[in-house]
Amino acid sequence: MPEGDAVYRTAARLRGALDGRVLTRSDFRVPRHATADLTGRAVVTTLSRGKHLLTRVEGDLTVHTHLRMDGSWRIMPAGRRTAPGDLVRLILANERWQAVGVRLGMVDLVRTGDEGRLVGHLGPDLLGPDWDPDEAVRRLRVSPGRTIGEALLDQRNLAGIGTIYRAETLFLRGIWPWRRVGEIEDLAGLVSLAQRLLEANTSHAGTVTTGDRRPANQTWVYGRAGRPCRRCGTRISRGEMGTQPQERLILWCAGCQRG
């Protein structure tokens, strides 16, 4: 699933193609909004909120989308045909560009004033103007008996972290993923590090946490199961966290992140 930095970059691409331009085509390919028509309305802007995207349109309307596991927004010249086999869920186009939503996990059309119904449950956005590390720490501390690995992925605590940044942040702080939240003294340092990691990756594709952009050197533990730790040489472990059906991948170094 794309993480907060990837969604942030997607919002920027949508702004570049759609902001301030009048829609000449809106094609909702989801049953609930199949008859909706936004043509003739100008796009105001697109914002990211954690892993959610909010495209605001004239007339107090918001198109809400979520990429889920394998969704994407593709920007291409207006009128160009999509590739055969693409599962297109939504097209928003103007005279110059079209934004094609492929395999989107969520597509909603709501009043802009009702956005809170869809994203109001989210915690502070690590890449948003509402980022508040103190509030993120407060929310984490509400459940001191919960594992830190599960708590970091809960978007109600802080919005934008996925399996990549969870693994990388915990490794860099030397924290075993199954430690309880209440056992961690410096939660403020942990969430601030996560925010800095995401922010550092907003201007380029891919996730780099090591400072080295070469393909095989970009991360410390994520994507490196069974390979030696870059710091201590211990083989990187791989497992799952959470309860079914919410189990998610977790990677860690048993040498650097002792239980």
C-alpha positions in Angstrom: 0.0 0.0 0.0 1.4 3.4 -0.9 2.5 5.3 2.2 2.0 8.9 3.1 4.9 10.3 1.1 3.7 8.5 -2.1 0.2 9.8 -1.6 1.6 13.3 -1.0 3.5 13.2 -4.3 0.3 11.9 -6.0 -1.6 14.9 -4.7 1.1 17.2 -6.1 0.8 15.6 -9.5 -3.0 15.9 -9.5 -2.7 19.6 -8.6 -0.4 20.2 -11.5 -2.8 18.6 -14.0 -6.2 19.7 -12.6 -6.0 22.8 -10.3 -7.8 25.8 -11.7 -8.9 24.0 -14.9 -12.5 23.3 -15.9 -13.4 19.7 -16.2 -14.5 18.6 -19.6 -15.0 15.0 -18.6 -15.8 13.2 -15.3 -16.4 9.5 -15.6 -17.2 7.7 -12.3 -17.1 3.9 -12.9 -18.4 2.9 -9.5 -22.1 2.0 -9.1 -22.8 4.5 -6.3 -21.8 7.5 -8.4 -22.3 6.3 -11.9 -24.6 9.1 -12.8 -22.5 11.9 -11.2 -21.3 14.6 -13.6 -18.7 17.2 -12.7 -18.2 18.7 -16.2 -18.2 22.4 -16.3 -16.8 22.8 -12.8 -13.3 23.9 -12.1 -11.0 21.9 -9.8 -10.0 23.9 -6.8 -7.2 21.7 -5.5 -6.2 18.3 -4.3 -4.9 17.6 -0.8 -3.5 14.5 0.8 -4.6 13.5 4.2 -2.6 10.6 5.4 -3.2 7.9 2.8 -6.4 9.6 1.5 -6.8 12.1 -1.4 -9.3 14.9 -1.4 -10.0 16.6 -4.8 -12.1 19.7 -4.2 -14.3 20.9 -7.0 -16.4 24.1 -7.5 -19.8 23.9 -5.9 -18.7 22.6 -2.5 -18.0 19.1 -3.7 -15.1 16.8 -2.9 -13.9 13.6 -4.7 -12.4 11.3 -2.1 -10.1 8.5 -3.3 -7.9 6.0 -1.6 -5.3 3.9 -3.4 -5.4 0.9 -1.0 -3.0 -1.9 -2.0 -2.4 -1.4 -5.8 -4.3 1.7 -6.9 -2.8 4.6 -8.7 -3.5 7.9 -10.4 -2.0 8.3 -13.9 -1.7 11.7 -15.5 -1.7 11.7 -19.3 -2.7 14.0 -22.2 -6.4 14.5 -22.6 -8.0 11.9 -25.0 -5.3 9.3 -24.7 -6.6 5.8 -24.4 -5.9 3.8 -21.3 -4.0 0.5 -21.5 -6.1 -2.6 -22.2 -7.0 -4.4 -19.0 -6.7 -1.3 -16.8 -9.4 -1.4 -14.1 -10.3 2.3 -14.4 -12.5 3.6 -11.6 -12.5 7.3 -12.3 -11.4 9.8 -15.0 -11.2 13.5 -14.4 -10.2 15.5 -17.5 -9.8 19.0 -18.8 -8.8 20.3 -22.2 -5.1 19.5 -21.7 -4.8 16.7 -19.2 -6.7 13.7 -17.8 -6.2 12.0 -14.5 -7.0 8.3 -14.6 -7.7 6.5 -11.4 -6.8 2.8 -11.8 -7.7 0.1 -9.2 -8.7 2.7 -6.7 -9.7 1.2 -3.4 -12.2 3.9 -2.5 -14.1 6.5 -4.7 -16.6 8.8 -3.0 -18.3 12.1 -3.9 -19.3 14.2 -0.9 -20.0 17.8 0.1 -16.7 19.4 1.0 -18.2 20.3 4.4 -18.7 16.5 5.0 -15.0 15.5 4.4 -14.7 14.9 8.1 -17.1 11.9 7.8 -14.4 10.2 5.7 -11.1 11.4 7.2 -12.1 13.0 10.5 -11.0 9.8 12.4 -7.4 10.2 11.3 -4.7 11.3 13.7 -2.2 14.1 12.9 -0.9 13.9 9.4 2.9 13.5 9.3 3.0 15.6 6.1 0.1 17.9 6.7 -0.3 21.4 8.2 -2.0 19.8 11.2 1.1 17.7 12.2 1.3 17.8 16.0 3.8 15.4 17.6 2.4 16.0 21.0 -1.0 15.0 19.9 0.4 11.9 18.2 2.2 10.9 21.4 -1.0 11.5 23.4 -2.9 9.2 21.1 -0.3 6.5 21.2 -0.2 6.6 25.0 -4.0 5.9 25.2 -3.2 2.2 24.7 0.0 1.5 26.7 -0.4 -2.3 26.5 -0.5 -2.3 22.7 2.6 -3.3 20.7 4.4 -0.3 19.2 4.4 -2.0 15.8 0.6 -2.2 15.7 0.2 1.3 17.2 2.3 3.0 14.6 0.2 1.5 11.8 -3.1 2.7 13.3 -4.0 5.8 11.3 -6.1 7.0 14.2 -2.8 7.7 16.1 -0.8 9.3 13.3 -1.7 9.3 9.6 0.7 8.3 6.9 2.9 5.5 8.2 2.8 2.1 6.5 4.9 -1.1 6.7 8.0 0.5 5.2 8.3 3.5 7.5 7.3 1.4 10.5 10.1 -1.0 9.9 12.7 1.7 9.2 11.7 4.0 12.1 11.8 1.2 14.6 15.1 -0.1 13.3 16.7 3.4 13.5 15.5 3.8 17.1 16.6 0.2 18.1 13.1 -0.8 19.2 11.8 -4.3 18.9 8.4 -4.2 17.2 6.6 -6.1 19.9 7.6 -3.8 22.7 4.6 -2.3 24.5 3.9 1.4 24.0 4.0 2.0 27.7 7.6 0.7 27.8 8.9 3.3 25.4 10.1 6.5 27.1 10.9 8.6 24.1 7.8 8.4 22.0 8.3 12.0 20.9 11.6 11.1 19.4 10.1 8.1 17.6 7.3 10.0 15.9 9.5 13.0 15.1 11.9 10.6 13.3 9.1 9.0 11.4 8.0 12.5 10.3 11.5 13.4 9.1 11.8 10.2 7.2 8.6 10.8 5.3 9.3 14.4 4.7 12.7 13.6 3.2 11.1 11.5 0.6 8.4 13.9 -0.6 10.4 15.3 -3.5 11.5 12.1 -5.2 10.1 8.7 -6.1 11.0 5.7 -3.9 11.8 5.4 -0.3 15.3 6.2 0.9 16.1 6.0 4.6 19.8 5.3 4.5 20.8 8.4 2.5 22.0 6.2 -0.4 19.7 6.3 -3.4 21.3 3.3 -5.2 18.6 0.6 -5.7 20.2 -1.9 -3.4 21.1 0.5 -0.7 18.0 2.6 0.0 16.6 0.9 3.2 18.0 -0.6 6.4 15.6 -3.6 6.9 12.6 -3.3 4.6 12.9 -5.5 1.6 16.0 -7.2 3.0 14.6 -10.3 4.8 17.4 -12.9 5.2 20.2 -10.5 4.3 22.8 -9.3 6.8 22.1 -6.2 8.8 24.0 -3.2 7.5 25.1 -2.4 11.1 25.7 -5.7 12.9 25.5 -8.4 10.3 22.6 -10.3 11.9 20.2 -11.6 9.2 17.1 -9.5 8.9 14.0 -11.2 10.3 10.6 -11.2 8.6 7.2 -11.9 10.2 3.6 -10.7 10.5 2.0 -8.5 13.1 -1.7 -8.0 14.0 -4.7 -10.2 14.0 -6.5 -11.6 11.0 -7.5 -10.2 8.6 -5.3 -7.2 9.5 -1.9 -9.0 9.6 0.8 -6.9 8.1 4.4 -7.5 7.1 7.1 -6.6 9.7 10.9 -6.7 9.3 13.5 -6.1 12.0 17.0 -6.9 13.1 17.2 -9.2 16.1 20.7 -7.9 16.9 19.9 -4.2 16.8 16.3 -4.4 18.0 16.5 -6.8 21.0 13.3 -8.1 22.6 
